Amino acid sequence: MEFVLYLVLGACAGVLAGLFGVGGGIIIVPVLVVSFTLQGFDASVLTHLAVGTSLASIVFTSINAVLEHHRKGAVQWPIFAWMTLGILLGAGVGAKTASLIQGPMLQKIIGVFALVIAAQMALDLKPKASRGVPGKAARVAAGGVIGWASAIFGIGGGSLTVPFLTWRSLPMQQAVATSSACGLPIAIASAVGFMVLGWHEPQLPPHSVGYVYLPAMVGIAVTSMFFARYGARLAHRLSPRLLKRLFAALLFCVGLSFLI
């Protein structure tokens, strides 16, 4: 029964990723926390398990997205390359940081982040392009910060990378495409970090590789890759403003539930 939930969750995450371009991590993590709680997983590890599993599943979704954006010629590979250097370092440090935070406190941190993203989407807050494309040092530094934060929150980094790139005068289409590409090294490095850090954790449930729960990862990955294209098509038919506000309302409820 739980595997059916993971398949449905992957489908929802895929559709949301296609609709809003934020990746599914911000939805996957809260749902997994609830699911793992109902399954009786140990409270000291279930939040870390949810974050690690989310990041591992994002690897598969990202591959699909990157290939599609690359076919359209929208990925700015020079920017990606230098940001990736920072991302790999930041994601490793972020995974270690998350492992040092107690489960309940990590839930509250994720809850606050969900509320911030909800406010940003509801109010349609976007940084105005005010500077040129960042230099190599700035790309590495930005990648480090984005990788660190993404590993803690269990996300692909789109909600952080896109605003940064648009602020630095990259056109929105290229910013989204390059952000999708950056999501792949974020997810890979962070997922590997969570696997290693949780390798000898005695409280983990069966079928776990470190802080990655394999049944959930497989179920989410299979359907999210398939349904992301439908989300992208749906985005062209429905009102973007209405969709963003509906998603913001969902995130607000998620964030609030983690803080209460």
C-alpha positions in Angstrom: 0.0 0.0 0.0 2.8 2.4 0.8 4.4 1.8 -2.6 1.1 3.0 -4.2 1.4 6.2 -2.2 5.0 6.7 -3.5 3.8 6.2 -7.1 1.0 8.8 -6.5 3.5 11.1 -4.8 5.9 10.8 -7.7 3.1 11.6 -10.2 2.1 14.7 -8.1 5.7 15.9 -7.8 6.3 15.4 -11.5 3.2 17.4 -12.4 4.1 20.2 -10.0 7.6 20.3 -11.3 6.3 20.7 -14.9 3.8 23.3 -13.8 5.9 25.5 -11.6 9.5 24.6 -12.4 10.5 24.3 -8.7 11.1 20.6 -8.6 9.2 18.2 -6.4 11.4 18.2 -3.3 9.4 20.8 -1.4 6.3 18.5 -1.7 8.0 15.1 -1.5 9.8 15.8 1.9 6.6 16.7 3.9 4.6 13.8 2.4 7.4 11.4 3.2 7.7 12.6 6.7 4.0 11.9 7.2 4.2 8.5 5.5 7.3 7.4 7.5 5.6 8.5 10.7 2.5 6.5 10.0 4.8 3.5 9.2 6.3 3.8 12.6 9.8 4.7 11.5 12.1 6.0 14.3 11.5 9.7 14.9 15.2 10.4 15.2 15.9 9.4 11.6 12.6 9.8 9.6 13.1 13.4 8.7 16.7 12.8 7.4 15.4 9.7 5.6 12.7 11.9 3.9 15.3 14.5 2.8 17.8 11.9 1.5 15.1 10.0 -0.3 13.7 13.1 -1.9 17.2 14.1 -3.2 17.8 10.6 -4.6 14.5 10.7 -6.5 15.2 14.1 -7.9 18.3 12.7 -9.7 16.0 10.8 -12.1 13.6 13.7 -12.6 16.5 16.1 -13.3 18.0 13.9 -16.0 14.7 14.0 -17.9 14.5 17.8 -17.5 18.1 18.5 -18.5 17.8 16.5 -21.7 14.7 18.3 -22.7 16.2 21.8 -22.0 19.4 20.8 -23.8 17.5 19.8 -26.9 16.0 23.3 -26.9 19.5 24.9 -26.5 18.5 26.8 -23.4 21.1 25.5 -20.9 24.0 27.9 -20.4 26.7 25.2 -19.9 29.6 27.6 -19.0 27.6 29.0 -16.1 26.5 25.5 -15.1 30.1 24.2 -15.1 31.5 26.8 -12.6 28.4 26.7 -10.4 28.7 23.0 -10.2 32.1 23.3 -8.5 30.5 25.2 -5.7 27.5 23.0 -5.7 29.5 19.8 -5.1 31.3 21.3 -2.1 28.2 23.0 -0.7 26.0 19.9 -1.1 28.5 17.8 0.8 28.7 20.3 3.6 24.9 20.7 3.6 24.3 17.0 4.0 26.7 16.9 6.9 24.9 20.0 8.4 21.5 18.3 8.1 22.8 15.1 9.8 23.8 17.2 12.8 20.4 18.7 13.2 17.8 16.9 15.3 14.8 15.5 13.4 12.1 17.8 15.0 14.3 20.9 14.5 15.0 19.9 10.9 11.2 19.7 10.3 10.8 23.2 11.7 13.6 24.6 9.4 11.9 23.0 6.4 8.6 24.4 7.5 9.9 27.9 7.6 11.5 27.5 4.2 8.1 26.2 2.8 6.4 29.4 4.2 9.0 31.6 2.6 8.6 30.0 -0.8 4.8 30.1 -0.4 5.0 33.9 0.2 7.3 34.4 -2.8 5.0 32.5 -5.1 1.8 34.1 -3.7 3.1 37.6 -4.0 5.0 36.8 -7.3 8.2 38.3 -5.9 11.0 38.3 -8.4 14.3 40.1 -8.3 14.8 42.7 -11.0 17.7 42.1 -13.3 20.3 44.6 -12.1 23.7 43.1 -12.9 25.5 41.3 -15.7 26.2 37.5 -15.9 28.3 36.6 -12.8 32.0 35.9 -13.1 33.6 32.6 -12.3 34.3 33.3 -8.6 30.7 34.5 -8.1 29.3 31.4 -9.8 31.4 29.1 -7.6 30.3 31.0 -4.5 26.6 31.0 -5.5 26.8 27.3 -6.3 28.2 26.6 -2.8 25.4 28.4 -1.0 22.7 26.9 -3.2 24.1 23.4 -2.9 24.4 23.8 0.9 20.8 25.0 1.4 19.4 22.5 -1.1 20.9 19.5 0.7 19.4 20.7 4.0 15.9 21.2 2.5 15.9 18.1 0.2 15.3 20.2 -2.9 16.8 20.5 -6.4 17.6 24.2 -5.8 15.4 25.7 -8.5 13.7 28.1 -6.0 17.1 29.5 -5.2 19.0 29.2 -8.6 16.4 30.8 -10.8 16.0 34.0 -8.8 19.8 34.3 -8.6 20.3 33.9 -12.4 17.4 36.2 -13.3 18.9 38.8 -10.9 22.1 38.5 -12.8 20.3 39.4 -16.1 19.9 35.9 -17.5 16.6 35.5 -19.5 14.0 33.5 -17.6 14.0 30.6 -20.1 17.7 30.2 -19.8 17.6 30.7 -16.1 15.1 27.9 -15.6 17.0 25.6 -18.0 20.4 26.2 -16.4 18.7 25.8 -12.9 17.4 22.4 -14.0 20.9 21.4 -15.1 22.3 22.5 -11.7 19.7 20.4 -9.9 21.4 17.2 -11.1 24.7 17.7 -9.4 22.9 19.0 -6.3 20.8 15.9 -6.1 23.6 13.5 -6.8 26.1 15.0 -4.4 23.5 15.5 -1.6 22.0 12.0 -2.0 25.5 10.4 -1.9 26.2 12.4 1.2 23.0 11.3 2.9 23.8 7.7 2.0 27.3 7.8 3.5 26.3 9.7 6.6 23.5 7.3 7.4 25.3 4.2 6.5 25.8 2.9 10.0 22.7 4.4 11.5 21.1 1.5 13.6 17.5 3.0 13.6 17.0 2.9 9.9 14.2 0.6 8.5 15.0 -2.3 6.1 15.6 -1.5 2.5 17.5 1.7 3.3 20.9 2.7 1.9 22.0 5.2 4.5 19.3 8.0 4.6 17.7 6.8 1.4 14.6 4.6 1.6 14.8 2.6 -1.7 11.0 1.6 -2.1 10.1 5.3 -1.9 12.9 6.4 -4.2 11.9 3.9 -6.9 8.2 4.7 -6.7 8.6 8.4 -6.8 11.3 8.3 -9.6 9.2 6.1 -11.9 6.1 8.3 -12.0 7.7 11.7 -11.6 9.8 11.2 -14.8 6.6 10.2 -16.7 4.3 12.9 -15.4 6.6 15.9 -15.6 5.8 16.3 -19.3 2.1 16.5 -18.5 2.7 19.2 -16.0 4.6 21.2 -18.6 1.7 20.8 -21.1 -0.9 21.8 -18.4 1.1 24.9 -17.6 0.4 26.2 -21.1 -3.4 25.8 -20.7 -4.1 27.1 -17.2 -3.6 30.6 -15.7 0.0 30.8 -14.3 -1.1 33.3 -11.6 -3.9 31.1 -10.4 -1.7 28.0 -10.4 1.0 29.8 -8.4 -1.4 31.0 -5.8 -2.9 27.5 -5.4 0.5 26.0 -5.0 1.4 28.8 -2.5 -1.7 27.9 -0.5 -0.6 24.2 -0.4 3.0 25.1 0.6 1.6 27.4 3.3 -0.4 24.5 4.8 2.6 22.3 4.6 4.9 24.8 6.3 2.4 25.5 9.0 1.9 21.8 9.8 5.6 21.4 10.4 5.7 24.4 12.8 2.6 23.5 14.9 
